[in-house]
Amino acid sequence: MKKIIGCLLVIVILQDNIYGLGDNAKAMVLMEASTNQVLEQNNPSETLYPASTTKIMTMILLFEALNQGVTSFDTMVSTSEYASGMGGSQVYLETGEQMSVYDLFKSIAIASANDASVVIGEHLGGTIENFVVMMNEKAVALGLENTNFTNATGLHDDNHYTSAYDLAVMASYLIEIGGQDLLDVTSLYDSYIREDNEQPFWLVNTNKLLKTYNVDGLKTGYTSEAGYCLVSTIEKDGMRLIGVLLDEELPDIRNQEMIELLEYGFSQYTKDTLYSQGDQVDILEIENISSNHIDVIVNQDVAIVMKKTETSTIETKISYYEDIGSIFLDTPIGVLEIYKDGVVVEQINLYSKEVVLEDNYFTRVYYTFSQLWH
């Protein structure tokens, strides 16, 4: 079994640190999106009320359903009496009114519409109660330890809570699965729904940073119990940052502190890509397979984010699983571990570049005949 250890020494000039980030928030997290690496934090695990940042999870389940073909942006959905009676932010859906999933998504992402959130929840879960179960199941699947949902909107409930860290993880996952379709909408300051009606409805985003700082998402939130909350994201110089501020007293202070948090991240941190998706990282020689070796690749970008003032040693170590037989493209064959100063900071699955069949009578026959057709 072959193992490879590589070493990269990063040396930079020390600079002064910047303190006082998110001082007025009950909790703060700054995360790099592609690695989920936390760059700065304050009370990251404290359970707090999320208000409408809850809708990040609502949109997660929507985009999972879209990606799996369960629904589509063109699907028309009918509004229930319960959904039309929601209070708070809304687009005033009427009972029985039909609206496309795309316009419902826009209403949620831009106008934080509670009625649209419930319509999507009922559409995907059958009932809003089932949808809330789905939200909590997804929270568990994402490894969120300080989150519990009781609704799809963020309207206050004492048992409805999350943490700054959990929200950052949710935001990272939503960006991953939503991609440009998500960001094309969350980056809009305003838009319209019911455009084919005589009275189109104007959607206006409460995230003023879309105009003042050029973020491209993600979600604001406010209730008297939760205070002013904000999850923002922006990409610059090949690095996407996610900022979370919970329970601020005033929206203007919240917005200014978010700008300071994101600016701090870009000024103090840098992202180094060790491998790009599809890069070969090793050649594994192995017995009992048809080709005697495997070209080992990663199926995602592998990067590490480091402070520009930091001097650290970055090492990589490759370990393979025992008793590798026939290998298919989606079969992990080992793990690439990233070490920072001797501590594991990331583990990445390794894959074979091609399908490799275990060497036995049947696979030899298959391999022989397959070569005749080349």
N, C-alpha and C positions, 0 to 999 in steps of 0.2 A: 504494500500500500504506500503510495507516494504522498508526501506532504511538502508544501512549499511555504517558506516564510520570506516575505519581502519587507523592506524597511524604507521608510521615507522620513527624513529628518527635516522638520520645519523650523526655521529660525527667523524671527522677526524682531523689530526694535520695540522696546517697551514704551508704552505711552500711559498717560494718566487715565484712570477709569472715570466714568460719569455715574453719579449717584442721583437718587431722588426720582427714579422712574416710577410713574403711576402712584405717587404719594397719596393722592386723594381717593384712590380706589381701595375697596376692601380686598381685592385680589387682582393679580396681574400675571400674565404669562406672555413671553415672547418666544415663538417657536419657528424653526425652519421647516418648511412644509414637506419637502421631499424625504427628509430623514426623521421627522418628528423630534428633532433634537431641541431641547429646551435651552434657550440662550440666556434668558433672565426670568426671574419669577419672584413673586411675593404672595404668600398664602395660596399656593397653587391648588391645594387639595381641600380648602375650606368649602363646605357646602353652603351655597348661596342660591337665591332665587334668580332664574335666568331671564324672566320676562320673555320677550319675543325672540331672543336668540335661540329659544326652543325650536324655532322653525328650521334651524340648521338640520336637526334630526328629521323633521318632517320632509325636508328636501332630500335628505339621504335616502329615505325609503322610496321617494318618488323616482330618483335617478336610478336606484337599483332596479325598480320595476321597469323603467324605460330601457335600461341596458339589457334586461332579461326578456324583453318583448311582451311583458305582462300588460303594458299599456303603451300609448304613443302620444306624442304632442297633439296629434290631430283628433284623438278620441274625444267625443263629446260626452260630458258628464252632467247629470241632472242634480239640482240643488234640493236637498231635503228641507223639511220645515225646521228641523233642529239647526241645520247649518245657517239658514236664513235668519235665525233669531239670535245669532252670536253678537255680543257687544264688542266694544273696543274698536280697534282699527278694522275697517271692512270696506268692501266694494259694493255693498248693498245688493247682494244677490237675492233674488226673489224665489220663493218656493216654486219648484218646477222649472226654474230657468236653467237652460243648458248653456254650458260654456266649455270651450276646448281645454284640454289639459295644459296646453301651452299658455293660454291666457290666465288660467288659474295659477300656474307657476309664476308668471309675471306679477300677478296680484300679491302672491306670497312674498316673493323676493324683493319687490320694489315698494309696495304699499303695506307690507306686513299684515295682509288681510286675514283676519280670524275666520271669516265665513269661508273663504277660499281654502284655508288650511283644513277645515272640517270636511269640506266637499272632497278634497284629495284623500283625507283619511278614510272617509266612508267608501270612496271608490276603491282604494287599495285593500282595506281591511274588512269590507262588508259592513261593519259597524265601527263607530269611533272607539268603542271599548276594545275591539279586536286590534285596531290600529295602535292603540296605546300599548297593548301587549307586545306588538311588533316593535315599537320604539324601544321598550325596555329590553327585549331580546337582542336587538341590535346593539344596545349599550353594553350588554354583557359580552357580545361577540367582539366588540372593539376594545374590551378590557377596561371599561370605565368603572371605577370603583366607588365614585361619589356622585352618582347620578340616579335619579328616579323620576319618571314622567307620569303624570296623571291626565294630561291632555296634549293636543297637537298644536296649541296656540301660544302657551306661555301665560295665559290668564292665571292669576294668583291662586295657588293652593299650597297649604303648608307642607304637603308631602311631595311637592313638585320642585325638584332642586337639581343642581349640578355644581361643578367646580370650574375654575378657570382652566386648569389643565385638561379636564375632560372636554370642555368646549373647544380647546385648541386641537385636540385629537379628532373630534367630530369635524371641525372645519377642514383639517388636512385631508381626511377621508372623502369629504364631500367634493373638495377640489379635485382629488384624484379621479373619482368616478364621474364627476360632472364635466370636467374638462372645459373646453371652450364654449360648449352649449350653456354651461352654468355661468361662466364669466361674462359672456355676451349680454346676459340679462342683469346679473348682479352689479355690473358696471354702469348700468343706466341710471341717470339721475331722474329721468321722467320718461313716460311712455303712455300708451293708450290701450284700453280694452274696449270691447263693444264698438269697434271701429266701423262695422257695417250698419250700425244703428243711427238713428237721427241725432242721438245725443251720446257721442262717445265719452267714455269715462277716463279722466286724466289721472294717471298714477304719478305720485311724487314721492321720491325716496327721502327718508329722514336721515340718511347717512350723508351729511354735508361734506364729508371728506372726499366724496366723489368729485366735487368741484374744486375744493381747496388744496387737496394733496394728491389727487389722481390715483387713489386706490381703485381696485376693480372688484370690491366686495368687502364685507360679506353680509353682516346683519346687525341691526341695532335692536335695542329693547328698552322698555321702561314700564314699570308699575311703581306705585308708591312704596310697595314692600321691597322691590328689587333695586330701586334706584335706576340710574342711567347706566346701561350696559352697552358694550360695543365689541364686536369681533370684526377685525379688519384684516385685509390681505393686500399685498402689493408685490410685484416682481421687479427686480432691478439688478442689473449686472449678473444675470444668470442665477439669482437667488430669490426665492419667494419666501417672504416672511408672513407670519400670522401673529397678530397682536390681540390680546384679550384683556379687557378692563371690565370689572364687575362692581356694581354698587357705587357709582359716582354720584355726587350731589347735584351737579349741574351739567347740562349737555356741552356747553362751551369748554368747560374745564376738561371734561372727558375727551372731547375732540382734540384739544391741544396736547393733552398727555399722550394720546395715541400717536400723534405726529412725532412727538419727542421720542416715544418708545421705538417707533419704526426707524426714525432717523438714526437713533443710537445703534440699532441693529446693523444697518448698512454701513455706518461709519466704523464700527468696532469689530465686525465679523466678516469672514470671507469663506466661501465655499470652494473646496477642492474636489474635483471629480476624479476618483481613482480609476473607475471603469465606466464606460457607457454601455447602455443596453445592447446586448448581442456580442460584446467583446469577448474574445477568448482569453481565459485566465490561466489555463493549464492544459497539458496533454496527459491523460491518465492511461497508462499501460495496464491492461487487465486480461486475464485468461478467460477462456470459455465464452468469448463473444466472437461474432463473425469477422470483425476487423482488427482485433487485438489491441485497439486503442480507442480512446474517446477524446474528442475535442471538447473541452469543458468551457462553458460560457455562463455569463450572468444574464438574466432576462429583465433586468432593470438597471437604471443608473445607480452606481455605488459612489457615494460622496461623503465627505465629512466636513463639518462646519467648525471653524476654529476662530478664536479671538485673534485679531491682528497683532495684539501685544503678547501673544503666547509663544513659548518655545516648548514644543512637545515632540515626542517620537511617535510616529504612526506606523504600526506594523500590521501585516495581514497574514493570516494563517489559514490554510486549506485542510479540511478533514473530510474524508469520504466515508460513506456508509459501508458496512460489511456486506458480503454476499450479494454483490450486484449481479443481477441476471439480465434479462431483456430490458431495454431502456426505451421509454417513449419520451416525446418532447416535453410532456408536462410532469415527468417523473423526476423529483429531486434526487440527485446522486451524492450530495454532500453539502457542506456549509463553508462559506467564506466568512471568517471572523475578522472584524476590524478592531484593533487594539490601540488605545491612546494611553501612552505612558504605562503600558502593561495591563490596562483595564479594558475589558471588552465593552465597546460602545455600540456595536451593530453586528448582526448576524444575517447573512444573505444566502439564500438557497442557490445551489449550483445545479446546472442542467447540462445534458449532452446536446451538442449542436445538431445531431441527427439521430434518428431512430437506430438503435443498435440491438440486434437479436442475439440471445444466448446461443452458443454454438452446440447444437445437438443435431440429430439426424434430420428432423423436420425443418429446422432453420437452415441447414446446409442445402437441402433440396430447394427451399424457398429462395435462398441466396443465389444458387446456381441458375435457376430459371429466371430470376429477376435480371441477372446479368445478360441473359440472351436478348433481352428487349432493349438494351442500351445501345 
